Amino acid sequence: MKNIINTNYIKKILGIAVPIMLSNLISQLQMLIDRIFIGRLSIESMSAVGNATTPMWTTMNLMFSLTVGATILVSQAYGAGEKEKARTTLASLFKYNNVLSSLLFLFWLIFPGAAFRVMGVDESIMGMSVDYARFFAPVFILSGVGASISCLLEVSQKTKIMVWYGLIRSLANVCLDYIMIFGKFGFPARGVTGAALATTLAEFLGDIVILVYVLGSKELILKPTFAEIIRSKAAPYIKTLRMGLPPACEGFAWNLGNLYLLVMLNRISVEAAGIHSIVFGVELIAVVLVESIGTATLTLSGFETGSKNPKGVKSVVLNSAFLSWAICFLNLIFFVLFPVQILGLFTKDMAVIGAAGLYLLIVGIDLFPKSGNIIFGSGIKGYGRPGWMLKTQLFGTAFVIAGSTILVMVFHRGIIEIFILVAADEVLRFILNFWKFTRISSEQIRCRS
């Protein structure tokens, strides 16, 4: 254990990860309250918002996934002492991310109805979905700046402001939701459009807070000037897109597998899909914590790669794995001791709670290899090899699609087999990703010897 734990790296990992964790947890709480408010309107309102937000957040996440390429390249340049190269890449990122976000804004402002018809959204809720999308679309205007700032803060290891960003944005969203959805303090009740408008205003407020911090900070030595952003060329941005495309496709493949899994669960029963939704929502809290450590792992491993220090990359990943698995262990204990209390927050159906307790246990165990994939995958990306993670995710997606189809359509199995299938997918991919990381590390260390 002494050979694994390095207090210096632990401090650096937590220094980056903890603020992101707190910000993400605050956001998760805000989203939960948001859904509670909308659910009080009607089930149709909930469906309309769900149909609108799913594709819109997917397109926004695509842009943030593409920005992973910039995080890799900038952290490597920073680690190599090439600060000018890092600034040039960031300047290009700030400029051309805005072009991409503006195009997304125009698409969701003008063509939401066309997108929702492709999705098969029912005409009875089409109007509400379109209204929500158009009031939410302005969020995309600043999303390019937001993704670029996230990259700058992570690489600079200055993420504490993210806590204030998350807190201010989320508190504003909850308050504005209450006022605009239900029409409080003399404001008209706007229902679904009120929810969209509240989210948009809160996002703008949070973005303004973090933008003021970035503009006024003297500690962000990689921060490009406005003149550098204006003069920047497209070539560095294209390089970041090439590096970021595999992570973006990886995320798309993961979403595709989960969407197909939901289709198969619906074929089993409505209850099966409901249990999966509940358990997945509970698991998401732990995943958010681990993904924050994964972000720190990517940044620090990229820095150490740029510094020509493969032993440092290995140490970063192993210490991150230690922290992540400690979270998984505590999460599993919590799942084992309080399954009824946890699931009782989401449903009062004791039959569902009794059945879902076993699945909660499986998911708790499954979180260990899933965390391993996040951490060791971040280390592989930090080495500048994001294409590998796309390959293993494509394998995992194909495995889940084929496996769930055979289990449900051929053998008519139930939800327990589906949960085991998902766990098996994570274990298989963890074995592959651990092997790949170990191989790359050995090659790099051997080359430096």
C-alpha positions in Angstrom: 0.0 0.0 0.0 2.9 2.4 0.8 4.1 1.9 -2.8 0.8 3.0 -4.1 -0.2 6.0 -1.9 1.6 9.2 -2.7 0.4 12.0 -0.5 1.6 14.6 -3.0 -0.5 13.2 -5.8 -3.4 12.6 -3.4 -3.5 16.3 -2.6 -3.3 17.3 -6.2 -6.0 14.9 -7.2 -8.3 16.0 -4.4 -7.5 19.7 -5.1 -8.9 19.4 -8.6 -11.6 16.8 -7.9 -13.3 18.0 -4.7 -14.6 21.3 -6.1 -15.9 19.6 -9.2 -17.5 16.9 -6.9 -19.3 19.6 -4.8 -20.4 21.5 -7.9 -21.8 18.3 -9.6 -23.5 17.2 -6.4 -25.2 20.6 -6.0 -26.3 20.3 -9.7 -27.7 16.8 -9.1 -29.8 18.1 -6.2 -31.0 21.1 -8.2 -32.1 18.8 -11.1 -34.0 16.6 -8.6 -35.9 19.6 -7.2 -36.5 20.8 -10.7 -38.2 17.5 -11.6 -40.3 17.5 -8.4 -41.6 21.0 -9.4 -42.4 20.0 -12.9 -44.0 16.7 -11.7 -46.5 18.7 -9.7 -47.9 20.2 -12.9 -48.8 17.0 -14.7 -47.3 13.7 -16.0 -47.6 15.3 -19.5 -45.4 18.2 -18.5 -42.8 15.8 -17.1 -42.8 13.9 -20.4 -42.5 17.1 -22.5 -39.5 18.3 -20.5 -37.9 14.9 -20.5 -38.2 14.6 -24.3 -36.8 18.1 -24.8 -33.9 18.0 -22.4 -32.5 14.6 -23.3 -31.4 15.4 -26.9 -30.4 19.0 -25.9 -28.2 17.9 -23.1 -26.8 15.2 -25.4 -25.7 17.7 -27.9 -24.2 19.9 -25.2 -22.3 17.0 -23.7 -21.0 16.2 -27.2 -19.3 19.6 -27.2 -17.9 19.1 -23.7 -16.6 15.7 -24.8 -14.9 17.2 -27.8 -13.2 19.6 -25.4 -11.5 16.6 -23.7 -9.1 16.7 -26.6 -8.0 20.2 -25.7 -7.6 19.2 -22.0 -5.2 16.4 -23.1 -3.2 18.6 -25.5 -3.0 21.7 -23.2 -2.0 19.6 -20.1 0.7 17.8 -22.1 2.0 21.2 -23.4 1.9 22.7 -19.9 3.7 19.7 -18.5 6.4 20.0 -21.2 6.9 23.7 -20.2 5.5 24.8 -23.6 3.2 27.5 -22.1 3.0 29.4 -25.4 1.7 26.4 -27.2 -0.8 25.8 -24.4 -2.1 29.4 -24.6 -2.3 29.2 -28.4 -4.5 26.0 -28.1 -6.7 27.6 -25.5 -7.1 30.7 -27.6 -8.3 28.7 -30.5 -10.6 26.7 -28.3 -12.3 29.8 -26.9 -12.8 31.2 -30.4 -14.1 28.2 -32.3 -16.0 26.6 -29.4 -18.1 29.8 -29.6 -18.8 29.1 -33.3 -19.9 25.6 -32.5 -22.1 26.7 -29.6 -23.7 29.4 -31.7 -24.7 26.9 -34.4 -26.2 24.6 -31.7 -28.1 27.6 -30.4 -29.6 28.4 -33.8 -30.5 24.7 -34.4 -32.4 24.4 -31.2 -34.1 27.8 -31.6 -35.3 27.1 -35.2 -35.6 23.4 -35.6 -36.7 21.7 -32.3 -39.9 20.5 -33.8 -38.1 18.6 -36.5 -35.8 17.0 -34.0 -38.7 15.9 -31.8 -40.7 14.5 -34.7 -37.7 12.3 -35.6 -37.7 11.1 -31.9 -41.4 10.3 -32.2 -42.6 12.8 -29.6 -46.4 12.6 -29.2 -48.3 15.5 -30.8 -50.2 16.0 -27.5 -47.0 17.3 -25.8 -45.1 18.6 -28.9 -46.1 22.2 -28.2 -44.7 22.1 -24.7 -41.5 20.4 -25.8 -40.9 22.9 -28.5 -41.6 25.8 -26.2 -39.2 24.4 -23.6 -36.5 23.9 -26.2 -36.8 27.5 -27.5 -36.6 29.1 -24.1 -33.7 26.8 -23.1 -31.8 27.3 -26.4 -30.0 30.5 -25.2 -28.0 28.4 -22.8 -26.0 27.2 -25.8 -24.8 30.8 -26.4 -22.4 30.7 -23.5 -21.8 26.9 -23.5 -18.7 27.3 -25.7 -17.1 29.7 -23.3 -18.1 27.4 -20.4 -16.5 24.4 -21.9 -13.3 26.4 -22.7 -13.2 27.8 -19.2 -13.6 24.3 -17.7 -10.6 23.2 -19.7 -8.6 26.2 -18.5 -9.4 25.7 -14.9 -8.8 22.0 -14.9 -5.4 22.3 -16.6 -4.4 25.2 -14.3 -5.6 23.2 -11.2 -7.8 26.1 -10.1 -11.2 24.5 -9.8 -12.4 25.9 -6.4 -14.5 28.5 -8.2 -16.6 25.6 -9.6 -18.2 25.2 -6.1 -19.5 28.8 -6.1 -20.5 28.5 -9.7 -22.6 25.4 -9.0 -24.0 26.8 -5.7 -25.1 30.2 -7.2 -26.5 28.6 -10.4 -28.4 25.9 -8.6 -29.9 28.1 -5.9 -31.0 30.6 -8.5 -32.5 27.9 -10.6 -34.6 26.5 -7.7 -35.8 29.9 -6.6 -36.7 31.0 -10.2 -38.3 27.6 -10.8 -40.7 28.2 -7.9 -41.5 31.7 -9.0 -41.9 31.1 -12.7 -43.5 27.6 -12.8 -46.2 28.3 -10.3 -46.5 32.1 -10.6 -45.4 33.4 -7.2 -44.7 37.0 -6.0 -46.9 38.5 -8.6 -45.3 36.7 -11.6 -47.5 34.8 -14.1 -47.5 31.0 -13.8 -45.6 29.9 -17.0 -45.5 26.1 -16.3 -43.0 24.3 -18.6 -41.8 27.5 -20.3 -41.2 29.0 -16.8 -39.0 26.0 -16.0 -37.0 26.5 -19.2 -36.7 30.3 -18.6 -35.6 29.7 -15.0 -32.9 27.3 -16.0 -31.6 29.7 -18.8 -31.4 32.7 -16.4 -29.7 30.6 -13.7 -27.2 29.3 -16.2 -26.4 32.8 -17.4 -26.0 34.0 -13.8 -23.6 31.1 -13.1 -21.6 31.7 -16.3 -21.3 35.4 -15.5 -19.9 34.7 -12.0 -17.3 32.3 -13.3 -16.4 34.6 -16.3 -15.8 37.5 -13.9 -13.5 35.3 -11.8 -11.5 34.2 -14.9 -11.2 37.7 -16.3 -10.0 39.1 -12.9 -7.7 36.2 -11.9 -4.0 36.7 -11.9 -3.2 33.1 -11.2 -4.4 31.6 -14.5 -1.0 31.9 -16.3 -2.3 30.0 -19.4 -5.3 32.4 -19.9 -5.2 33.8 -23.4 -5.8 37.5 -24.0 -8.8 38.7 -26.0 -6.4 39.8 -28.8 -4.9 36.2 -28.9 -8.4 34.7 -29.1 -9.4 37.0 -32.0 -6.1 36.3 -33.9 -6.1 32.5 -33.2 -6.1 30.1 -36.2 -8.3 27.1 -36.7 -5.5 24.6 -36.9 -5.0 24.1 -33.1 -8.8 23.7 -32.7 -8.8 21.0 -35.4 -6.1 19.2 -33.5 -8.2 19.3 -30.4 -11.2 18.0 -32.3 -9.2 15.1 -33.6 -8.1 14.2 -30.1 -11.6 14.8 -28.7 -13.5 12.9 -31.3 -12.9 9.5 -29.8 -14.1 10.5 -26.3 -17.2 12.1 -28.0 -17.9 8.9 -29.9 -17.2 6.9 -26.8 -19.9 8.8 -24.9 -22.4 8.4 -27.8 -21.7 4.6 -27.9 -22.3 4.4 -24.1 -25.7 6.3 -24.5 -26.7 4.1 -27.4 -26.1 1.0 -25.3 -28.1 2.3 -22.4 -30.9 3.4 -24.7 -31.1 -0.1 -26.2 -31.0 -1.6 -22.7 -34.0 0.4 -21.8 -35.9 -0.9 -24.8 -35.2 -4.5 -23.7 -36.2 -3.7 -20.1 -39.5 -2.3 -21.4 -40.1 -5.6 -23.2 -39.7 -7.4 -19.9 -42.2 -5.2 -18.1 -42.9 -1.6 -17.1 -41.8 -2.5 -13.6 -38.4 -3.6 -14.9 -37.7 -0.3 -16.6 -38.9 1.5 -13.5 -36.6 -0.5 -11.2 -33.7 0.2 -13.5 -34.5 3.9 -13.5 -34.5 4.1 -9.7 -31.3 2.1 -9.2 -29.5 3.9 -12.0 -30.5 7.3 -10.4 -29.1 6.1 -7.0 -25.9 4.9 -8.6 -25.4 8.2 -10.4 -24.4 10.0 -7.2 -21.4 7.7 -6.7 -20.5 7.9 -10.4 -20.5 11.7 -10.3 -17.9 11.5 -7.5 -15.7 9.0 -9.4 -16.0 11.0 -12.6 -14.7 14.1 -10.7 -11.6 12.1 -9.8 -11.4 10.9 -13.4 -11.2 14.5 -14.5 -8.3 15.1 -12.1 -6.7 11.9 -13.4 -6.9 13.1 -17.0 -5.4 16.5 -16.2 -2.6 15.3 -14.1 -1.7 12.3 -16.2 -1.6 14.6 -19.3 0.7 17.0 -17.4 3.1 14.1 -16.4 3.1 12.8 -19.9 4.1 16.2 -21.2 6.8 16.3 -18.4 8.2 12.9 -19.8 7.4 11.3 -16.5 5.6 8.0 -17.2 6.2 6.8 -13.6 4.3 9.9 -12.5 1.4 9.0 -14.8 1.2 5.5 -13.2 1.3 7.0 -9.7 -1.5 9.4 -10.5 -3.7 6.7 -11.9 -3.0 4.2 -9.0 -3.7 6.9 -6.4 -6.9 7.9 -8.2 -8.0 4.3 -8.3 -7.3 4.0 -4.6 -9.5 7.1 -3.9 -12.3 5.9 -6.3 -12.4 2.4 -4.9 -12.6 3.8 -1.3 -15.7 5.7 -2.5 -17.1 2.5 -4.0 -16.5 0.6 -0.8 -18.3 3.2 1.3 -21.1 3.3 -1.3 -21.5 -0.5 -1.2 -21.7 -0.5 2.6 -24.4 2.2 2.4 -26.3 0.2 -0.2 -26.2 -3.0 2.0 -27.2 -1.3 5.2 -29.9 1.0 4.0 -31.5 -0.3 0.8 -35.1 0.3 2.0 -34.4 3.8 3.1 -32.6 4.7 -0.1 -35.2 3.2 -2.5 -38.0 4.5 -0.3 -37.1 8.1 -1.4 -38.2 7.2 -4.9 -41.1 4.8 -4.5 -43.5 3.6 -1.7 -44.2 0.3 -3.5 -42.8 -2.3 -1.0 -42.8 -5.0 -3.7 -40.5 -2.8 -5.9 -38.3 -1.9 -2.9 -38.0 -5.5 -1.9 -37.0 -6.6 -5.4 -34.8 -3.6 -6.2 -32.7 -4.2 -3.0 -30.9 -7.1 -4.7 -30.2 -5.0 -7.9 -28.9 -2.2 -5.7 -26.4 -4.7 -4.3 -25.4 -5.8 -7.8 -24.9 -2.2 -8.9 -22.9 -1.5 -5.8 -20.5 -4.3 -6.7 -20.5 -3.3 -10.4 -19.4 0.2 -9.4 -15.8 -1.1 -8.7 -15.0 -2.2 -12.3 -17.0 0.8 -13.6 -14.8 3.2 -11.5 -11.7 1.3 -12.8 -12.8 2.0 -16.3 -13.2 5.7 -15.6 -9.8 6.1 -13.9 -7.6 3.8 -16.0 -9.4 5.1 -19.1 -8.5 8.7 -18.0 -4.9 7.6 -17.6 -4.9 6.1 -21.1 -6.3 9.4 -22.5 -3.7 11.3 -20.6 -1.0 9.4 -22.4 -2.6 10.7 -25.6 -4.4 7.4 -26.6 -8.1 8.3 -26.5 -8.9 5.9 -29.4 -8.4 2.9 -27.2 -11.3 3.8 -24.9 -13.6 4.2 -28.0 -12.7 0.7 -29.1 -13.4 -0.9 -25.7 -16.7 1.1 -25.4 -17.8 -0.1 -28.9 -17.0 -3.6 -27.7 -19.1 -3.0 -24.6 -22.0 -1.5 -26.5 -22.0 -4.4 -28.9 -21.8 -6.9 -26.0 -24.7 -5.2 -24.1 -26.9 -5.0 -27.3 -26.2 -8.6 -28.3 -26.4 -10.0 -24.8 -29.6 -8.3 -23.8 -31.3 -9.2 -27.1 -30.4 -12.9 -26.6 -31.4 -12.9 -22.9 -34.8 -11.2 -23.5 -35.8 -12.2 -27.0 -34.5 -15.8 -27.1 -34.3 -17.0 -23.6 -37.0 -14.7 -22.1 -35.0 -13.9 -19.0 -35.7 -11.2 -16.5 -34.2 -8.1 -15.0 -31.7 -9.9 -12.8 -29.9 -11.3 -15.8 -29.8 -7.9 -17.4 -28.1 -6.4 -14.3 -25.6 -9.2 -14.3 -25.0 -8.7 -18.0 -24.2 -5.0 -17.4 -21.8 -5.9 -14.6 -20.1 -8.5 -16.8 -19.6 -5.8 -19.5 -17.9 -3.5 -17.0 -15.6 -6.3 -15.7 -14.6 -7.3 -19.3 -13.8 -3.7 -20.3 -11.9 -3.1 -17.0 -9.7 -6.1 -17.7 -9.0 -4.8 -21.2 -8.4 -1.2 -20.0 -6.2 -2.2 -17.1 -4.1 -4.4 -19.5 -3.7 -1.5 -22.0 -2.8 1.0 -19.3 -0.2 -1.4 -17.8 1.3 -2.1 -21.2 1.6 1.6 -22.2 3.1 2.4 -18.8 5.7 -0.3 -19.1 6.6 0.8 -22.7 6.9 4.4 -21.6 9.0 3.7 -18.5 11.2 1.3 -20.5 11.8 4.1 -23.1 12.8 6.6 -20.4 15.2 4.2 -18.6 
